[in-house]
Amino acid sequence: MKLESYWLDSAPRFQPQTQELPAKADVVVIGGGFTGLSAALALARKGASVVVLEAGNLASEASGRNGGHVNNGLAVDYAGLAAKLGADRARAMYRSYDAAVDTVERIIGQEGIACDFKRNGKLKLASKPEHYEALARTYEQLRANVDPDVELFDASQVRDEARSDSFHGGLLQRKSGQMHMGRFAAGLAGAAERHGARIFQQAAVSGWERSGSGFRVHSARGSVSASQVLVATGTTRHGPFSTFGYWRRRIVPIGSFIVVTEPLAPEIAAMLLPGRRTYVTTANLHNYFRLTADNRIIFGGRARFAMSGIKSDQASGDILRAALTQIFPVIKEVGIDYCWGGLVDMTRDRLPRAGERRGVYYAMGYSGHGTQMSVHMGQCMAELMNGTTGANPWQGLPWPAIPAYFGQPWFLPVVGIYYKLKDRLR
């Protein structure tokens, strides 16, 4: 079993062409995940000179360590959001996720990225009978107000979709997709570079200061002056708190863990998950899964409220293996080829944040729904930085710091116990 991301291990390694950091650029993008690479592509296509500074390797954090879903739909309850922010704002936010999946599909087509992109929909699976009742209420709200294509499945229909007795119904959102994250990352980086962006790995940023009408950005590869800066770091721990503390006080890094089986026989894969959709359960400590193009089940979740690391990943992998075989007993003898963990950049309300602070632009906080929204926000931020007002769907959301929190999530064990109790009681 390999303790590394299947996506990154089974994709070509991107090798940037540029060797020396230039003295100047129009834009410096900090972070080489999907947000940063998408922004770099969009800005370069507009003729800007762009430098991307990545602390490690491209897509080595959340962009390359997720479950491979490209889902529409909010990370929070639609009706609750409408009650809080108003129906028009909630509808616009929901539709921004539809647009985000469209953005991923458009870039893949424009740039010819071979990444097994499929748009087979997402099925949200009710883990308990009362969860199905909640999904039925959500279905009525979505169908009436924002998404007429959703469909509600009863338990027998769900068994036809996912050959398991673990679920009590489901909600199908047809606009969702999936792809090979490692191949998409390499293709996105290659596209950005073809259009003129210069990409630097092992270039952790230590800080920046105002310089004339722009900024001077300092990294492990040297310093570069730029008119504009975009911070697209998510929940990375690279860089000093003195530089990135504003964002770290507002984002909680939560571990998410994944196992990948050995390839299944095609007839077994077709029997278990004939629709080849993305799947997510409704439990508080939920699971998510799908088939890969080579018939592996990739299965993940919040197995433990812990940070990622070799021992933590292995312990979480054991929990996930048990959950997988409980859902699909027929594959209990199937081997696990990959196990890894990563960090989700969770905001307090599970809504992304993007905007400008002291002249520096930023986009992050995707809260487990980032593979599509990060790509979309890279494009949106390029528009915003190019002077297009209204390009940011998250504009104007308040973002106070989390009280008594300074980047070290000391409260996660307590949160984990709370959600475990919730899952047991209801």
N, C-alpha and C positions, 0 to 999 in steps of 0.2 A: 504494500500500500504506500502510495506516494503522499507525503504531507505537503502538497503544493496544489495550486489551482489547476484544474483540468483545462480551463480555458487558456491559460498562459502556457501550459506545458504542451498543448496540442495545436498551437498556432505558430506561425513564423515569427521569429524575434525581429522586431524593428530595429534597424541600425541607422541612426541619423547620419546624413551626409555632411552636415556642417561640423567643423572641428574647433574653430576659434570663435569665441564670443565677440560680436561686433561692438564697437564703442557706442553706437546709437541705434535706436529703432523707433518706430512710431508707437508701438505697443509692446509692453512686456506682459506676458501671461504667466502667472505663477501657478503651476499645477499641470501635469500632463495626463490627466484623466479625461473623461469624455467631455466635460464642460470646457476645459482648457483647449483641447484639440479641436472641438467643434467651433469655438470662438476663433481660434487661430485660422482655421479653414475659411470661415466666413469673412474675417478681416482681410486675409491675404487675397481672397477673391475680389475684394473691393479695392485692391491696390496698396494696402498698408504694408509697411515692413514690420514683421511680427517676430518676436523672440519668445519661445516657450521654455521656461525653466522648471524642470522636474527634479525633485529631490532624490528619487530613486530611479527606477525604470518606468517607462510609460505604462499606464494602466495597471500598475502593480498593487494598487490599493483597491478601493471599492469598485472601480470600473472593471477590474479583472478578477474580482473575488466574490461575485454575486451568483444568483441562481439562473441567470440566462433569460429572465423574463423581460418583455418589453410591453408592459401592461398599461392600459388606460384605467381610468377610475382613480378617485382620491384615496389617500391613506387614512382619511377620517370619514365619519358618517355624513352623507350628503345632507340629510334633513337637519342634523345638528348644526352643520356649517351654515345652512340657509337661515336657520333661526338666529345664529350668532351674527352673521355678516350681511344678511339680506339675500333674497332669492337671486337677484341679478348677479351679485358678486360670486355667489356659490356656483351658479350656472357657468359663469365665465371661467372659474377655476377648474371645474370639471372638464369643460371643453378644451382647456389648455392641455390636459393630458391626452385627449384625442388628437390635438394638433401635434403633441410631442411624438406620438407614434407615427403620425404622418411625416414628421420631420426626419425621423430615423429612416423610414422607407425611402423618402425622397433622396437623401444623401447617398444611401446605398445604391440607388439607381443612377444618380448623376455621376458618381465616382467609380462605379463598377466594382463595388466591394463584395467579394465572395465570402459570405458569412452565414450561410444557411438561414437567411431570414424567412420566416413563415408567419402568416397572420391567421392563426387558427383559433383565436379567442382565449379568454381566461374564464375558468370555472371556479367560483368561490364555493367551497364545500362546507356545509353545516355540520359541525362536530357534535352538536346536541340538538334534540328536537326544538328546544326554545330558540336556538340559533336559526333554525329554519324559519320560525315565525318572524324573527327579526329580518331575515333576508327577504321574506315576502313583503314586509313593510317597505324595505329599501327598494325592492322591485317596483312597487306601486309609485313611490316618489320619483324614481329615475325615469320610469316610462312616461309618467305624466308631465314631467318638467324638463328633462334634459337629454334622455337617451332612449328613444323608442325602440331601439334594436335589442335591448336586454331581454332575456328570457329566463323564466323561473322553472327549474326542474324539481320534480318530486323525487322521493327516495329511489323508486324503481328506475326512473330516467337516469339518475346519477349512477346507479349500478351499471347501466349500459355504457356510461361514459368513463367510469373508473371502477374496475372490477374489484370492488371491496364492499364489505358490509359495515364499514366504519362511519358512513355518512347518512344524513337524514334529508338531503335535498341539496340544491345548489342554485347559484345565480350565474348565468352566462353573460359575459360582456364581450361582444363579438369583435370589437375593434382591436383587441390586444394581440401582441405578437411575441416572437422569440427569435433569438439569434445566437451565434457563436461569438461570445464577447471578445475573446482574444483575437480572432480574425478581424472582427469589426474594428478593434482598437488599432491593429497594425494597418488596416486599410484606411482608417480615418487619419492616422498620422502621415501615411504616405501621401494621401490626397492634400493635406495641409502643406506638406513639404513641396509637392509638385507645383502648388500655386504660389510658392515663394516663402512660406514660413520657415524659420530656422529653429530647430528643436535641439535642446540640450538636456541630456540625462545626467544623473549624479551632480546636480546643480542646485543643491538646497539653498534657499534664500535666507539670509541672516537679517535682512532689514532693508529699509529704503529711507530716503529723505527728499524733501523738496529741493529741486535744482532748477533755477530759472522758472520757466513756465511749466516744467514737467517734474520728473523724478529721477533720482539716481538709485538704482536697485543693485544690491550687493548679493553675490551668490558664491558658492564653492568653486565655480568656474570663472569668476571674475565679476566685474561691475559693468553695467550698461545703463545709459541714459535713455529715457523714453518720455514721450508726451503723455501717455496714458498707461495705467497699470490695472490689470484684472486679477483679482485673487480668486482662484478656483481650486482651493485646497481641500475642501470637505472637512473631514475630521482627522486629517493627518497630524501626527505628533512631531513632524519635522519642523525645525525653526524655533526660535526663542519665543517665550510667552510675551516678552516685551513687545514683540512685533505682531504676533498673531493672537494676543490675548483677548481682544475685543470679540472675535469670532469663537474662540474656545470657551468663553464664559457663557455662550448662548447655544452651543452645540454639545450634546452628550454623545460620546462614542460608545455604542452598544454592540457587543459581539454578535455576529451571525455566523453560523457554522454549516458546513456542507459536506456530504459524502456523495460519491459517484460509484455506481456499481460497475462491474465488468459488463461487456456487451451482452445483452439478452438475445436469445434466439428470436428471429423476426416474428415468428408466430406467437411467442410469449408476449413480446412488446405490443403486438397488435391486439392481443386479447386483453391485456391489462389497461391500456390507454389508447383505444382505437382512434380517438379524435386528435391525439397528439397536441393537446392544448397546453396552456400553463394552468397550474392548479395551486390553490392556496386554501388552507383550512381557516375556520373562524375562531379557533381557540385563541386565548390571550397569548399563550406561548405557542404560536401557530407553526405549522410546517408549510413548505412550498415545494413543488416538484414538477418535473416534466421529463420527457424523453429527449435525448440528444439525437443528432442525425445518425450516429452509429449505434442506436438502440440501447444506450445506457440510461438508467434512471438517475437523474441528478436531484438530490433530496436534501433540503436544508431547513433551518429554523433557528429560533432563539433557544437552543438546547440548554444553555446555561447563561445566566447573567454574569458573564466574565469577559475579560479581554482575550484577544487571540494570542496564541503562543503554542509551541510544540505540545507541551503537556496538556494545555487547555483544549487545543484542537483535538487531540486524541481522546480525551475524556468526553468531549462533546460528540465526537464521532461515534462512540459507543452508544450514547443516548439516541442519536439519530438512527443508527442501525436498528436498534430495538423498535423505534417508532415506525420505521419503514416496514419491517417484517410484521409488525402488528397490523398495519394497513393492508399489506400484500403478503399474506403468509406463504403463498405459492413460491416466492423467491427467497425463502429463508436460507437456502443453501448457496445463493449467489454471492460471489466474492465482492469486496469493496476494493476498488483500484485507487481511489483518490479520497483524501480528507483534508480540509483546510478551514480556516476561519478568516474573518475580515471584520471591519468596523463600519457600522451604519452611522451616518451623521444625522442624529435625531434632534429635531427641535422640540421645544416643549409642547407645541400644539400640532406637531407633525405636518406643518406646512413649510414649503421652501422659503428661503429669503434671498432677495437679490436687490441690488441698488448701488448707491454710491455713498462713501463715507470719507470725508476729508479729501475729496478728489480722487479716491481710489475706488474702483468698481469691484463688486464681488457677486458671486452666485454660489449657493451651497444649501445644505440643510434639507436634502431630499427625503430623508426619513424612511428609507427602504423602498422608495418608488423612483429611484434615480436613473436607471439605465436609459429611459426615454427622456425624462425631464432634464437631465444633465446635458444631453445632446441638444435638446430644444433650447435650453437656456443659453448655451454657448452661442447659438444663432441670434437669440433675442438680445444678448448683451452686446454682440457686435453691432446690431442695429441701434441700440441705445447709445453706444460709444460713438456711433457715426452721426448722432444727432436726431434720431427718430424717437420722438416722445411717444409714450404709450406702448412701447415695445415690451415692457416688463409686466407680465401678468401678476406679479407679487408686489407691485409697487404700493407703498403706503402702509403695509402691515407693520404694526409696532413690534419691536423686538427687544424687550428688556432683558438684561442679564438674569440668569438663574440665581436666586439668592443663595449665598454661602457656597457658591460653586466657582472654582477657579481652574477648571480643566481636568481635574482628577475626579472621576465619578465615584466618590466614596459611598454613595447611597444605592448603588446598583444591587448589592446583595439583598437589601431590604425590598427593593422594587421587585426582584425576582421572586421572593417569598410571597409577596402580595399577589402577583399574577398567578402563581401556582395555586394559591388558595382560591382565587376566583375561578380557575378552571375546574377545581374539584367541587366547588359549591354550586356553580351554575354554568 
